[in-house]
């Protein structure tokens, strides 16, 4: 059954920013120090995707490496595009 969102009073949303992860040319770093443990706990819920809980220590190490030189303990980096 097709939804008519306009009939439900919903308006289109205009995306203003897009963040691309895994780029060789990041320009935006986000501090994830307060949420890293939650991220790791969420990843642990995907048992078919995690071979060993110990392997998730790599997530912590990578976030620490990403944060270096950016005045953060843990970070993720992105290429940010601002749309018109």
C-alpha positions in Angstrom: 0.0 0.0 0.0 1.4 3.3 -1.1 1.6 6.1 1.5 0.6 9.6 0.6 2.8 11.6 2.9 1.5 15.0 1.8 -2.0 13.8 2.7 -0.6 12.9 6.2 0.7 16.5 6.5 4.3 15.6 6.0 6.5 18.0 4.0 9.6 17.1 2.1 12.9 17.4 4.0 15.8 19.2 2.4 19.1 17.6 3.2 21.6 20.3 3.9 24.7 18.3 4.9 26.1 14.9 3.8 28.9 13.2 5.7 30.9 10.5 3.8 32.9 8.1 5.9 35.9 6.2 4.6 37.4 9.0 2.5 41.1 9.6 1.9 40.4 13.3 2.3 38.4 14.0 5.5 37.7 17.5 6.5 35.4 17.0 9.5 36.2 15.2 12.8 33.4 14.3 15.2 34.2 13.7 18.9 32.8 10.3 19.8 34.5 10.1 23.3 31.1 10.1 25.1 29.5 7.5 22.8 32.2 5.1 21.9 31.2 2.5 24.6 27.6 2.6 23.3 28.9 2.1 19.8 30.9 -0.9 20.8 27.9 -2.3 22.8 25.7 -1.9 19.7 28.2 -3.7 17.5 28.3 -6.6 20.0 24.6 -7.1 19.4 25.4 -8.1 15.8 26.8 -11.5 16.7 27.0 -12.7 13.1 29.2 -9.7 12.2 31.6 -9.9 15.2 33.9 -12.9 15.2 35.2 -12.1 18.7 34.4 -9.4 21.2 38.2 -8.8 21.4 38.2 -7.8 17.8 36.2 -4.7 18.7 39.3 -3.3 20.5 40.3 -2.3 17.0 37.3 0.0 16.9 38.7 1.8 20.0 42.2 1.9 18.6 41.1 3.3 15.3 39.0 6.0 17.0 41.9 7.0 19.1 44.2 7.2 16.0 41.6 9.3 14.2 41.4 11.7 17.1 45.2 12.4 17.1 46.0 16.0 16.4 42.4 17.1 16.8 42.2 17.7 20.6 39.8 14.7 21.2 40.3 11.3 22.8 38.2 9.4 20.2 36.9 10.6 16.9 35.4 9.6 13.5 36.3 11.5 10.4 34.2 12.4 7.3 34.2 14.4 4.1 31.4 16.9 4.6 29.4 18.3 1.7 27.1 21.2 2.2 24.2 21.3 -0.2 22.5 24.4 -1.6 
